[in-house]
Amino acid sequence: MCDLNPLTRSALASADPATSFKLLALKMILVVVCAFLDAFPYAQVLIALVCVTGVSSFLFYDVPYYSDYVNMVVNGLWGGLLLVASLLAALMFTINKHVDSEAYATTMTWAVLYGIFPVVVVAAVACWLRMGLLRHTVSTLRMAFQERKHAAIAAHGEDAAGSSSGAASLMKDLKAVHRWKDVEQVSLVLREMRVWDEEGVPDPHAAEFGEFVLKVGRCTAAAFFLERPNMHSGSNAQ
């Protein structure tokens, strides 16, 4: 499900409609191929392997879901499915080269049983590492945000964050804060504002930091707002 509001509470919400469409298309092709191409087993196995590889790649490189846990779980499960599809393709194309084909098939089956759980864990950990790599700019942005906030408080008093003059100084010269690599990096960093209190109300400090990231993104990556116009609408900004 695609939802451009970064504060959505849906577990399977995704911020990237293009990736969501590609994932949906590949999954549909996979289901159709597995259901109707039994008469062509070699083509069926190859197309299924391509689809599973495509889904796994998009999930790993785009980490499309807002929730980190969902990204890790889904990447882990599709990593296990990729192992199964790969072993099945290897079995289909190499079984005739073995004298004892039944024993070879049994060995491949045990490889699935013993290998799928470690592969699921490794894929989930790899996704976690990739998300950490993509978020290396968060610390820089938080430092810039805190420095500007402290400067605004020193210049305008304790209530500077809520005043117009304090907000103006906080959002001054944003182009020098960070140069974004691409639109997806802005979307990923925005997930840091997904913090709620015990009553389910968005944390004001996290929301303030999210507003700062949006402002920096608008100054240095104008395409972000052209491609995602709903993310800075009044209701979503609140």
Buried (B, 14 or more C-beta within 10 A) or exposed (E): EBBBBBBBEEEBBBBBBEBBEBBEEBBEBBEEBBEEBEEEEEEBBBBBBBBBBBBBBBBBEBBBBBBBEBBBBBBBBBBBBBBBBBBBBBBBEEEEEEEEEEEBEEEBEEBBEEBBEEBBBBBBBBBBEBBEEBBEBBEEBBEBBEEBBEBBBEEBEEEBBEBEEBBEBBBEEBEEBBEBEEBBBBBBBBBBBBBEEEEEEBBEEBBBBBBBBBBBBBBBBEEBBEBBEEBBEEEBEE
